Amino acid sequence: MANPADPLQHDPGEPQREHRPRVLKGGTVITGIQNSEVACTVRNQHAGGAELKLPAEARVPDHFLLYIALDGVAYRCEVRWRRGDRIGVQFNGTEPKPKLHYG
């Protein structure tokens, strides 16, 4: 049980969430299905993953490449959670800028 006098103390029975710095970057989800691309917004990001905001009608598979032009990198992603128009992804490595992407 957390100590009310120390609100920053962590309860050992509760999973600790990693801090993700807020960002506002444009990104592109590249699904690999007939060179399909979906524009998205990267809302927060850290070395291990990110939160993406997508158009409500977007259909994104569980594994895809996320190209962030500002970073000049394509991240291999695995979806960890989905909530409405947002998804949380885990990065599983990087690749160079996709050749067919012009952004």
C-alpha positions in Angstrom: 0.0 0.0 0.0 1.3 3.5 -0.9 2.2 5.9 1.8 -0.2 8.9 1.7 2.6 11.1 3.0 4.8 10.1 0.0 2.5 10.2 -3.1 5.4 9.3 -5.4 6.0 6.0 -3.6 5.2 3.0 -5.9 3.0 0.1 -4.8 5.1 -3.1 -5.6 1.9 -5.0 -6.6 1.1 -2.5 -9.3 2.9 -2.4 -12.7 4.9 0.7 -13.2 4.3 2.6 -16.4 7.3 4.0 -18.2 7.3 7.8 -18.7 6.8 8.8 -22.3 7.7 12.3 -23.3 5.0 14.1 -25.1 5.7 14.9 -28.8 3.7 16.0 -31.8 5.2 14.4 -34.9 3.7 13.3 -38.1 4.1 9.6 -39.0 3.1 7.1 -41.5 2.0 3.5 -40.8 3.2 1.3 -43.6 1.3 -2.0 -43.5 3.0 -3.8 -46.4 -0.4 -4.6 -47.9 0.0 -3.3 -51.5 2.2 -0.4 -50.2 -0.7 0.8 -48.1 0.1 3.9 -46.0 -2.0 5.5 -43.2 -1.0 9.0 -41.9 -0.9 9.3 -38.1 0.2 11.6 -35.3 2.8 10.5 -32.8 1.5 11.7 -29.4 4.3 10.5 -27.1 7.4 8.5 -27.7 10.3 6.9 -25.9 13.0 4.4 -26.9 10.8 1.4 -26.5 7.5 2.6 -28.0 4.9 5.3 -28.7 1.3 6.3 -28.7 -0.2 7.0 -32.1 -3.4 8.8 -33.1 -5.0 7.4 -36.2 -8.1 8.3 -38.4 -11.1 6.5 -36.9 -11.7 4.5 -40.1 -8.0 3.3 -40.3 -7.4 -0.4 -40.0 -3.9 -1.2 -38.8 -2.5 -4.7 -38.4 -0.8 -5.9 -35.2 2.7 -5.6 -36.8 3.8 -2.8 -39.2 6.4 -0.2 -40.0 6.0 3.3 -38.6 8.0 5.9 -40.6 8.6 9.2 -38.8 10.1 11.7 -41.3 11.4 14.0 -38.6 13.5 11.0 -37.2 14.4 9.7 -40.7 13.7 6.2 -39.3 11.2 3.4 -39.8 10.4 1.6 -36.6 9.2 -2.0 -36.6 6.1 -1.9 -34.4 3.9 -4.3 -32.5 0.5 -3.1 -31.2 0.3 -3.4 -27.4 -3.1 -1.8 -26.9 -6.0 -0.1 -28.8 -8.5 2.5 -27.5 -10.7 4.3 -30.0 -8.5 6.3 -32.4 -5.3 5.7 -30.5 -2.9 2.7 -30.3 0.1 2.0 -28.2 3.0 0.3 -29.9 6.3 -1.3 -28.9 9.3 -0.8 -31.1 11.1 -4.0 -32.1 13.9 -2.5 -34.1 14.5 0.0 -36.9 15.0 0.1 -40.6 16.2 2.7 -43.0 13.7 5.1 -44.8 11.4 2.9 -47.0 12.3 3.4 -50.7 8.7 3.8 -51.8 7.9 6.5 -49.2 8.4 10.1 -50.4 7.7 11.9 -47.1 
